[in-house]
Amino acid sequence: MGLFPVRGRLRSQVFRRAPSRAGEVLRGAAVAATNDARIVAVLLLLAAVALAWEMATSVKP
């Protein structure tokens, strides 16, 4: 049986739970990426509005 018979059982439990942990990590990363993408989209919209405003005020009649 060996000097430390618990190792095999602990190792198998870790490997059984690994896919669920990986899924949780990937879900968290997907949520963070989505939040970052929303922030970037808002900043790009604000930049587009600022550029349009600047171009509209620079036109001389």
Secondary structure as UniProt FT lines:
FT   HELIX           6..58
//
